Amino acid sequence: MNVGVVGAGVLGLAAARILQDLGHSVTIFEGRDEVGGQVVTFPVGGTPLECFYHHLFTNDTTSVRYIQEMGLGDELLWIEPHNGHLVNG
Protein backbone atom coordinates (compact mmCIF):
# COMPACT_ATOMS: atom_id res chain seq x y z
CA MET A 1 0.00 0.00 0.00
CA ASN A 2 1.20 3.54 -0.72
CA VAL A 3 1.05 5.68 2.43
CA GLY A 4 1.68 9.39 2.92
CA VAL A 5 2.92 10.69 6.27
CA VAL A 6 2.49 14.40 6.96
CA GLY A 7 5.37 15.81 8.98
CA ALA A 8 8.96 14.72 9.57
CA GLY A 9 8.90 15.15 13.32
CA VAL A 10 9.87 12.32 15.62
CA LEU A 11 6.39 10.78 15.49
CA GLY A 12 6.06 11.12 11.71
CA LEU A 13 9.48 9.58 11.13
CA ALA A 14 8.74 6.74 13.55
CA ALA A 15 5.35 6.07 11.92
CA ALA A 16 6.95 6.05 8.48
CA ARG A 17 9.61 3.60 9.67
CA ILE A 18 7.04 1.23 11.18
CA LEU A 19 4.87 1.36 8.05
CA GLN A 20 7.90 0.74 5.86
CA ASP A 21 8.94 -2.21 8.03
CA LEU A 22 5.44 -3.62 7.48
CA GLY A 23 6.05 -3.53 3.73
CA HIS A 24 4.26 -0.32 2.77
CA SER A 25 5.65 2.27 0.36
CA VAL A 26 5.91 5.50 2.37
CA THR A 27 6.28 9.13 1.29
CA ILE A 28 6.92 11.76 3.97
CA PHE A 29 5.62 15.28 3.33
CA GLU A 30 7.47 17.98 5.31
CA GLY A 31 7.11 21.74 4.89
CA ARG A 32 10.48 22.66 6.37
CA ASP A 33 13.99 22.11 5.03
CA GLU A 34 14.92 19.93 8.01
CA VAL A 35 13.50 17.03 9.96
CA GLY A 36 12.64 17.20 13.64
CA GLY A 37 9.23 18.83 13.70
CA GLN A 38 8.81 20.80 16.89
CA VAL A 39 12.04 19.43 18.38
CA VAL A 40 14.34 21.81 16.48
CA THR A 41 16.41 24.81 17.51
CA PHE A 42 17.77 28.00 15.98
CA PRO A 43 20.78 30.02 17.17
CA VAL A 44 20.34 33.19 19.22
CA GLY A 45 23.63 34.81 20.18
CA GLY A 46 25.42 31.49 19.76
CA THR A 47 22.98 29.64 22.02
CA PRO A 48 20.46 27.14 20.61
CA LEU A 49 16.88 28.25 21.30
CA GLU A 50 13.96 25.86 20.88
CA CYS A 51 11.47 26.71 18.15
CA PHE A 52 8.71 25.29 20.34
CA TYR A 53 8.66 24.13 23.93
CA HIS A 54 9.38 20.52 23.05
CA HIS A 55 12.34 18.49 24.21
CA LEU A 56 13.95 15.18 23.57
CA PHE A 57 15.65 13.83 26.67
CA THR A 58 18.37 11.20 26.84
CA ASN A 59 15.99 8.90 28.71
CA ASP A 60 13.45 9.06 25.85
CA THR A 61 15.02 5.79 24.78
CA THR A 62 12.37 4.71 22.26
CA SER A 63 12.52 8.02 20.38
CA VAL A 64 16.32 8.09 20.49
CA ARG A 65 16.46 4.49 19.22
CA TYR A 66 14.15 5.30 16.28
CA ILE A 67 16.25 8.34 15.42
CA GLN A 68 19.44 6.27 15.51
CA GLU A 69 17.89 3.47 13.44
CA MET A 70 16.96 6.04 10.77
CA GLY A 71 20.59 7.11 10.54
CA LEU A 72 19.96 10.50 12.13
CA GLY A 73 21.68 9.87 15.48
CA ASP A 74 24.62 12.10 14.55
CA GLU A 75 22.16 14.97 14.00
CA LEU A 76 21.07 14.95 17.65
CA LEU A 77 22.50 17.87 19.59
CA TRP A 78 22.44 17.31 23.34
CA ILE A 79 22.27 20.72 25.02
CA GLU A 80 23.10 21.28 28.69
CA PRO A 81 19.92 22.79 30.19
CA HIS A 82 19.96 26.15 31.93
CA ASN A 83 16.58 26.06 33.58
CA GLY A 84 15.04 25.20 36.90
CA HIS A 85 11.78 24.18 38.49
CA LEU A 86 10.12 25.97 41.39
CA VAL A 87 8.66 23.41 43.79
CA ASN A 88 6.35 24.29 46.70
CA GLY A 89 6.89 27.97 45.94
N, CA, C and O atoms as a printed pandas DataFrame, in Angstrom:
     atom_number atom_name residue_name chain_id  residue_number  x_coord  y_coord  z_coord
0              1         N          MET        A               1    0.847   -1.168    0.000
1              2        CA          MET        A               1    0.000    0.000    0.000
2              3         C          MET        A               1    0.897    1.238    0.000
3              4         O          MET        A               1    1.932    1.256    0.666
4              5         N          ASN        A               2    0.505    2.261   -0.740
5              6        CA          ASN        A               2    1.201    3.541   -0.722
6              7         C          ASN        A               2    0.618    4.391    0.398
7              8         O          ASN        A               2   -0.596    4.579    0.476
8              9         N          VAL        A               3    1.493    4.907    1.269
9             10        CA          VAL        A               3    1.050    5.676    2.429
10            11         C          VAL        A               3    1.794    7.001    2.452
11            12         O          VAL        A               3    3.002    7.044    2.220
12            13         N          GLY        A               4    1.072    8.086    2.734
13            14        CA          GLY        A               4    1.685    9.393    2.921
14            15         C          GLY        A               4    1.678    9.755    4.393
15            16         O          GLY        A               4    0.663    9.602    5.072
16            17         N          VAL        A               5    2.803   10.232    4.884
17            18        CA          VAL        A               5    2.922   10.688    6.271
18            19         C          VAL        A               5    3.173   12.189    6.227
19            20         O          VAL        A               5    4.106   12.649    5.569
20            21         N          VAL        A               6    2.345   12.947    6.925
21            22        CA          VAL        A               6    2.491   14.396    6.961
22            23         C          VAL        A               6    3.328   14.770    8.170
23            24         O          VAL        A               6    2.923   14.547    9.310
24            25         N          GLY        A               7    4.491   15.337    7.915
25            26        CA          GLY        A               7    5.369   15.808    8.977
26            27         C          GLY        A               7    6.536   14.878    9.231
27            28         O          GLY        A               7    6.374   13.664    9.350
28            29         N          ALA        A               8    7.726   15.475    9.312
29            30        CA          ALA        A               8    8.957   14.718    9.573
30            31         C          ALA        A               8    9.459   14.984   10.980
31            32         O          ALA        A               8   10.662   15.087   11.217
32            33         N          GLY        A               9    8.513   15.095   11.919
33            34        CA          GLY        A               9    8.895   15.149   13.323
34            35         C          GLY        A               9    9.205   13.744   13.806
35            36         O          GLY        A               9    9.166   12.787   13.032
36            37         N          VAL        A              10    9.510   13.627   15.074
37            38        CA          VAL        A              10    9.871   12.319   15.622
38            39         C          VAL        A              10    8.749   11.310   15.390
39            40         O          VAL        A              10    9.010   10.182   14.972
40            41         N          LEU        A              11    7.508   11.700   15.655
41            42        CA          LEU        A              11    6.387   10.777   15.485
42            43         C          LEU        A              11    6.175   10.418   14.021
43            44         O          LEU        A              11    5.960    9.249   13.699
44            45         N          GLY        A              12    6.231   11.401   13.132
45            46        CA          GLY        A              12    6.060   11.122   11.707
46            47         C          GLY        A              12    7.133   10.196   11.171
47            48         O          GLY        A              12    6.838    9.275   10.410
48            49         N          LEU        A              13    8.386   10.436   11.566
49            50        CA          LEU        A              13    9.482    9.575   11.128
50            51         C          LEU        A              13    9.333    8.162   11.680
51            52         O          LEU        A              13    9.578    7.183   10.974
52            53         N          ALA        A              14    8.929    8.062   12.946
53            54        CA          ALA        A              14    8.736    6.741   13.551
54            55         C          ALA        A              14    7.589    5.996   12.867
55            56         O          ALA        A              14    7.701    4.803   12.587
56            57         N          ALA        A              15    6.485    6.701   12.599
57            58        CA          ALA        A              15    5.347    6.067   11.922
58            59         C          ALA        A              15    5.748    5.595   10.531
59            60         O          ALA        A              15    5.386    4.495   10.113
60            61         N          ALA        A              16    6.497    6.428    9.818
61            62        CA          ALA        A              16    6.953    6.052    8.482
62            63         C          ALA        A              16    7.839    4.815    8.540
63            64         O          ALA        A              16    7.727    3.927    7.695
64            65         N          ARG        A              17    8.705    4.755    9.524
65            66        CA          ARG        A              17    9.609    3.604    9.671
66            67         C          ARG        A              17    8.819    2.323    9.955
67            68         O          ARG        A              17    9.093    1.278    9.365
68            69         N          ILE        A              18    7.853    2.405   10.847
69            70        CA          ILE        A              18    7.041    1.230   11.179
70            71         C          ILE        A              18    6.250    0.766    9.956
71            72         O          ILE        A              18    6.201   -0.428    9.660
72            73         N          LEU        A              19    5.632    1.711    9.249
73            74        CA          LEU        A              19    4.865    1.360    8.052
74            75         C          LEU        A              19    5.758    0.734    6.983
75            76         O          LEU        A              19    5.369   -0.226    6.319
76            77         N          GLN        A              20    6.952    1.288    6.829
77            78        CA          GLN        A              20    7.900    0.744    5.861
78            79         C          GLN        A              20    8.325   -0.671    6.257
79            80         O          GLN        A              20    8.424   -1.556    5.407
80            81         N          ASP        A              21    8.573   -0.876    7.545
81            82        CA          ASP        A              21    8.942   -2.207    8.033
82            83         C          ASP        A              21    7.824   -3.227    7.801
83            84         O          ASP        A              21    8.082   -4.424    7.678
84            85         N          LEU        A              22    6.582   -2.742    7.741
85            86        CA          LEU        A              22    5.436   -3.620    7.482
86            87         C          LEU        A              22    5.221   -3.862    5.986
87            88         O          LEU        A              22    4.282   -4.552    5.588
88            89         N          GLY        A              23    6.101   -3.285    5.166
89            90        CA          GLY        A              23    6.046   -3.534    3.733
90            91         C          GLY        A              23    5.343   -2.483    2.904
91            92         O          GLY        A              23    5.155   -2.677    1.703
92            93         N          HIS        A              24    4.949   -1.379    3.506
93            94        CA          HIS        A              24    4.261   -0.322    2.771
94            95         C          HIS        A              24    5.269    0.614    2.107
95            96         O          HIS        A              24    6.397    0.764    2.576
96            97         N          SER        A              25    4.849    1.234    1.020
97            98        CA          SER        A              25    5.645    2.267    0.360
98            99         C          SER        A              25    5.251    3.603    0.987
99           100         O          SER        A              25    4.084    3.990    0.934
100          101         N          VAL        A              26    6.212    4.309    1.580
101          102        CA          VAL        A              26    5.912    5.499    2.374
102          103         C          VAL        A              26    6.558    6.740    1.761
103          104         O          VAL        A              26    7.728    6.723    1.381
104          105         N          THR        A              27    5.776    7.812    1.673
105          106        CA          THR        A              27    6.284    9.125    1.295
106          107         C          THR        A              27    6.016   10.068    2.453
107          108         O          THR        A              27    4.893   10.146    2.950
108          109         N          ILE        A              28    7.055   10.791    2.886
109          110        CA          ILE        A              28    6.917   11.765    3.975
110          111         C          ILE        A              28    6.812   13.152    3.359
111          112         O          ILE        A              28    7.623   13.526    2.513
112          113         N          PHE        A              29    5.817   13.909    3.783
113          114        CA          PHE        A              29    5.623   15.281    3.329
114          115         C          PHE        A              29    5.983   16.218    4.476
115          116         O          PHE        A              29    5.353   16.178    5.533
116          117         N          GLU        A              30    6.989   17.056    4.271
117          118        CA          GLU        A              30    7.465   17.980    5.305
118          119         C          GLU        A              30    7.595   19.367    4.700
119          120         O          GLU        A              30    8.158   19.523    3.617
120          121         N          GLY        A              31    7.081   20.370    5.386
121          122        CA          GLY        A              31    7.106   21.738    4.894
122          123         C          GLY        A              31    8.401   22.486    5.146
123          124         O          GLY        A              31    8.649   23.518    4.524
124          125         N          ARG        A              32    9.227   21.982    6.046
125          126        CA          ARG        A              32   10.484   22.658    6.372
126          127         C          ARG        A              32   11.638   22.004    5.623
127          128         O          ARG        A              32   11.479   20.947    5.012
128          129         N          ASP        A              33   12.789   22.641    5.677
129          130        CA          ASP        A              33   13.989   22.111    5.032
130          131         C          ASP        A              33   14.743   21.125    5.905
131          132         O          ASP        A              33   15.789   20.618    5.500
132          133         N          GLU        A              34   14.232   20.845    7.096
133          134        CA          GLU        A              34   14.917   19.931    8.005
134          135         C          GLU        A              34   13.899   19.055    8.712
135          136         O          GLU        A              34   12.723   19.400    8.819
136          137         N          VAL        A              35   14.378   17.910    9.192
137          138        CA          VAL        A              35   13.505   17.029    9.960
138          139         C          VAL        A              35   13.581   17.414   11.430
139          140         O          VAL        A              35   14.491   18.129   11.848
140          141         N          GLY        A              36   12.632   16.940   12.199
141          142        CA          GLY        A              36   12.639   17.201   13.636
142          143         C          GLY        A              36   11.336   17.751   14.154
143          144         O          GLY        A              36   11.068   17.689   15.354
144          145         N          GLY        A              37   10.514   18.292   13.262
145          146        CA          GLY        A              37    9.230   18.828   13.703
146          147         C          GLY        A              37    9.409   19.930   14.726
147          148         O          GLY        A              37   10.123   20.903   14.487
148          149         N          GLN        A              38    8.759   19.773   15.863
149          150        CA          GLN        A              38    8.813   20.799   16.895
150          151         C          GLN        A              38   10.001   20.632   17.825
151          152         O          GLN        A              38   10.150   21.392   18.782
152          153         N          VAL        A              39   10.848   19.647   17.556
153          154        CA          VAL        A              39   12.042   19.432   18.379
154          155         C          VAL        A              39   13.255   19.930   17.592
155          156         O          VAL        A              39   14.203   19.179   17.362
156          157         N          VAL        A              40   13.218   21.195   17.183
157          158        CA          VAL        A              40   14.341   21.807   16.476
158          159         C          VAL        A              40   14.725   23.100   17.182
159          160         O          VAL        A              40   13.949   23.650   17.964
160          161         N          THR        A              41   15.922   23.572   16.899
161          162        CA          THR        A              41   16.415   24.807   17.507
162          163         C          THR        A              41   16.917   25.754   16.429
163          164         O          THR        A              41   17.127   25.365   15.280
164          165         N          PHE        A              42   17.104   27.010   16.828
165          166        CA          PHE        A              42   17.770   27.995   15.981
166          167         C          PHE        A              42   18.691   28.805   16.881
167          168         O          PHE        A              42   18.409   28.967   18.069
168          169         N          PRO        A              43   19.808   29.326   16.322
169          170        CA          PRO        A              43   20.784   30.019   17.166
170          171         C          PRO        A              43   20.365   31.447   17.505
171          172         O          PRO        A              43   19.892   32.191   16.645
172          173         N          VAL        A              44   20.543   31.811   18.760
173          174        CA          VAL        A              44   20.344   33.189   19.224
174          175         C          VAL        A              44   21.580   33.555   20.030
175          176         O          VAL        A              44   21.771   33.055   21.138
176          177         N          GLY        A              45   22.409   34.415   19.486
177          178        CA          GLY        A              45   23.634   34.808   20.178
178          179         C          GLY        A              45   24.556   33.634   20.460
179          180         O          GLY        A              45   25.255   33.623   21.473
180          181         N          GLY        A              46   24.564   32.650   19.576
181          182        CA          GLY        A              46   25.421   31.492   19.760
182          183         C          GLY        A              46   24.840   30.405   20.643
183          184         O          GLY        A              46   25.473   29.371   20.854
184          185         N          THR        A              47   23.639   30.629   21.161
185          186        CA          THR        A              47   22.985   29.639   22.019
186          187         C          THR        A              47   21.780   29.056   21.287
187          188         O          THR        A              47   20.977   29.813   20.741
188          189         N          PRO        A              48   21.631   27.728   21.259
189          190        CA          PRO        A              48   20.458   27.139   20.612
190          191         C          PRO        A              48   19.183   27.454   21.397
191          192         O          PRO        A              48   19.124   27.242   22.608
192          193         N          LEU        A              49   18.177   27.957   20.706
193          194        CA          LEU        A              49   16.879   28.250   21.304
194          195         C          LEU        A              49   15.841   27.356   20.632
195          196         O          LEU        A              49   15.835   27.214   19.409
196          197         N          GLU        A              50   14.975   26.763   21.425
197          198        CA          GLU        A              50   13.962   25.863   20.878
198          199         C          GLU        A              50   12.922   26.642   20.090
199          200         O          GLU        A              50   12.481   27.712   20.509
200          201         N          CYS        A              51   12.535   26.090   18.941
201          202        CA          CYS        A              51   11.467   26.709   18.154
202          203         C          CYS        A              51   10.132   26.612   18.877
203          204         O          CYS        A              51    9.315   27.530   18.808
204          205         N          PHE        A              52    9.916   25.518   19.559
205          206        CA          PHE        A              52    8.711   25.289   20.341
206          207         C          PHE        A              52    9.150   24.688   21.662
207          208         O          PHE        A              52   10.292   24.248   21.794
208          209         N          TYR        A              53    8.274   24.664   22.626
209          210        CA          TYR        A              53    8.657   24.132   23.931
210          211         C          TYR        A              53    8.506   22.615   23.923
211          212         O          TYR        A              53    7.664   22.053   24.623
212          213         N          HIS        A              54    9.333   21.973   23.124
213          214        CA          HIS        A              54    9.376   20.515   23.055
214          215         C          HIS        A              54   10.814   20.091   23.242
215          216         O          HIS        A              54   11.739   20.762   22.784
216          217         N          HIS        A              55   10.994   18.983   23.911
217          218        CA          HIS        A              55   12.336   18.493   24.209
218          219         C          HIS        A              55   12.431   17.024   23.856
219          220         O          HIS        A              55   11.428   16.317   23.764
220          221         N          LEU        A              56   13.636   16.593   23.665
221          222        CA          LEU        A              56   13.947   15.179   23.574
222          223         C          LEU        A              56   15.014   14.942   24.622
223          224         O          LEU        A              56   16.098   15.521   24.556
224          225         N          PHE        A              57   14.711   14.094   25.585
225          226        CA          PHE        A              57   15.645   13.829   26.673
226          227         C          PHE        A              57   16.405   12.534   26.417
227          228         O          PHE        A              57   15.943   11.671   25.670
228          229         N          THR        A              58   17.562   12.403   27.035
229          230        CA          THR        A              58   18.374   11.202   26.843
230          231         C          THR        A              58   17.653    9.947   27.317
231          232         O          THR        A              58   17.945    8.851   26.838
232          233         N          ASN        A              59   16.715   10.089   28.250
233          234        CA          ASN        A              59   15.988    8.903   28.713
234          235         C          ASN        A              59   14.727    8.621   27.889
235          236         O          ASN        A              59   13.957    7.723   28.231
236          237         N          ASP        A              60   14.509    9.376   26.810
237          238        CA          ASP        A              60   13.449    9.063   25.849
238          239         C          ASP        A              60   13.985    7.983   24.905
239          240         O          ASP        A              60   14.148    8.203   23.705
240          241         N          THR        A              61   14.251    6.818   25.483
241          242        CA          THR        A              61   15.021    5.791   24.783
242          243         C          THR        A              61   14.354    5.284   23.505
243          244         O          THR        A              61   15.050    4.974   22.538
244          245         N          THR        A              62   13.044    5.194   23.478
245          246        CA          THR        A              62   12.375    4.712   22.265
246          247         C          THR        A              62   12.553    5.704   21.130
247          248         O          THR        A              62   12.879    5.310   20.010
248          249         N          SER        A              63   12.342    6.991   21.404
249          250        CA          SER        A              63   12.517    8.016   20.375
250          251         C          SER        A              63   13.961    8.076   19.904
251          252         O          SER        A              63   14.223    8.155   18.704
252          253         N          VAL        A              64   14.894    8.039   20.843
253          254        CA          VAL        A              64   16.318    8.088   20.488
254          255         C          VAL        A              64   16.685    6.873   19.636
255          256         O          VAL        A              64   17.435    6.997   18.667
256          257         N          ARG        A              65   16.163    5.710   19.993
257          258        CA          ARG        A              65   16.458    4.491   19.220
258          259         C          ARG        A              65   15.934    4.613   17.795
259          260         O          ARG        A              65   16.640    4.264   16.849
260          261         N          TYR        A              66   14.693    5.110   17.623
261          262        CA          TYR        A              66   14.149    5.301   16.279
262          263         C          TYR        A              66   15.016    6.275   15.483
263          264         O          TYR        A              66   15.305    6.033   14.312
264          265         N          ILE        A              67   15.424    7.356   16.102
265          266        CA          ILE        A              67   16.254    8.344   15.415
266          267         C          ILE        A              67   17.572    7.716   14.982
267          268         O          ILE        A              67   18.024    7.942   13.860
268          269         N          GLN        A              68   18.188    6.939   15.847
269          270        CA          GLN        A              68   19.445    6.272   15.510
270          271         C          GLN        A              68   19.244    5.246   14.401
271          272         O          GLN        A              68   20.070    5.151   13.494
272          273         N          GLU        A              69   18.160    4.480   14.462
273          274        CA          GLU        A              69   17.888    3.475   13.435
274          275         C          GLU        A              69   17.661    4.098   12.068
275          276         O          GLU        A              69   17.922    3.461   11.048
276          277         N          MET        A              70   17.175    5.341   12.033
277          278        CA          MET        A              70   16.957    6.042   10.770
278          279         C          MET        A              70   18.225    6.714   10.258
279          280         O          MET        A              70   18.203    7.393    9.231
280          281         N          GLY        A              71   19.329    6.523   10.972
281          282        CA          GLY        A              71   20.593    7.105   10.536
282          283         C          GLY        A              71   20.737    8.576   10.865
283          284         O          GLY        A              71   21.585    9.258   10.289
284          285         N          LEU        A              72   19.921    9.080   11.783
285          286        CA          LEU        A              72   19.958   10.500   12.134
286          287         C          LEU        A              72   20.565   10.748   13.509
287          288         O          LEU        A              72   20.521   11.873   14.006
288          289         N          GLY        A              73   21.129    9.720   14.130
289          290        CA          GLY        A              73   21.682    9.868   15.475
290          291         C          GLY        A              73   22.751   10.935   15.578
291          292         O          GLY        A              73   22.845   11.625   16.592
292          293         N          ASP        A              74   23.568   11.080   14.526
293          294        CA          ASP        A              74   24.623   12.097   14.549
294          295         C          ASP        A              74   24.064   13.514   14.463
295          296         O          ASP        A              74   24.782   14.479   14.722
296          297         N          GLU        A              75   22.791   13.646   14.101
297          298        CA          GLU        A              75   22.164   14.965   14.000
298          299         C          GLU        A              75   21.612   15.444   15.345
299          300         O          GLU        A              75   21.248   16.611   15.486
300          301         N          LEU        A              76   21.550   14.548   16.329
301          302        CA          LEU        A              76   21.071   14.950   17.650
302          303         C          LEU        A              76   22.100   15.851   18.315
303          304         O          LEU        A              76   23.294   15.548   18.317
304          305         N          LEU        A              77   21.644   16.933   18.865
305          306        CA          LEU        A              77   22.499   17.872   19.591
306          307         C          LEU        A              77   22.008   17.894   21.028
307          308         O          LEU        A              77   20.919   18.394   21.312
308          309         N          TRP        A              78   22.814   17.351   21.934
309          310        CA          TRP        A              78   22.437   17.308   23.345
310          311         C          TRP        A              78   22.913   18.591   24.002
311          312         O          TRP        A              78   24.116   18.843   24.079
312          313         N          ILE        A              79   21.982   19.395   24.472
313          314        CA          ILE        A              79   22.265   20.722   25.023
314          315         C          ILE        A              79   22.140   20.674   26.539
315          316         O          ILE        A              79   21.147   20.176   27.070
316          317         N          GLU        A              80   23.138   21.187   27.224
317          318        CA          GLU        A              80   23.096   21.278   28.688
318          319         C          GLU        A              80   22.014   22.288   29.079
319          320         O          GLU        A              80   22.093   23.450   28.680
320          321         N          PRO        A              81   21.014   21.872   29.846
321          322        CA          PRO        A              81   19.924   22.788   30.185
322          323         C          PRO        A              81   20.375   23.876   31.163
323          324         O          PRO        A              81   21.263   23.676   31.993
324          325         N          HIS        A              82   19.733   25.020   31.030
325          326        CA          HIS        A              82   19.964   26.152   31.934
326          327         C          HIS        A              82   18.612   26.628   32.459
327          328         O          HIS        A              82   18.247   27.796   32.320
328          329         N          ASN        A              83   17.896   25.715   33.053
329          330        CA          ASN        A              83   16.582   26.065   33.583
330          331         C          ASN        A              83   16.404   25.409   34.938
331          332         O          ASN        A              83   17.232   24.611   35.376
332          333         N          GLY        A              84   15.325   25.757   35.583
333          334        CA          GLY        A              84   15.045   25.196   36.897
334          335         C          GLY        A              84   13.555   25.054   37.095
335          336         O          GLY        A              84   12.758   25.542   36.294
336          337         N          HIS        A              85   13.188   24.388   38.160
337          338        CA          HIS        A              85   11.784   24.182   38.495
338          339         C          HIS        A              85   11.546   24.693   39.912
339          340         O          HIS        A              85   12.300   24.375   40.832
340          341         N          LEU        A              86   10.503   25.480   40.077
341          342        CA          LEU        A              86   10.119   25.967   41.394
342          343         C          LEU        A              86    9.139   24.968   41.999
343          344         O          LEU        A              86    8.075   24.716   41.432
344          345         N          VAL        A              87    9.491   24.408   43.133
345          346        CA          VAL        A              87    8.661   23.408   43.793
346          347         C          VAL        A              87    8.207   23.956   45.142
347          348         O          VAL        A              87    9.011   24.498   45.900
348          349         N          ASN        A              88    6.933   23.815   45.434
349          350        CA          ASN        A              88    6.354   24.292   46.696
350          351         C          ASN        A              88    6.628   25.777   46.923
351          352         O          ASN        A              88    6.882   26.208   48.048
352          353         N          GLY        A              89    6.575   26.548   45.844
353          354        CA          GLY        A              89    6.888   27.968   45.941
354          355         C          GLY        A              89    5.688   28.790   46.051
355          356         O          GLY        A              89    5.784   30.014   46.142
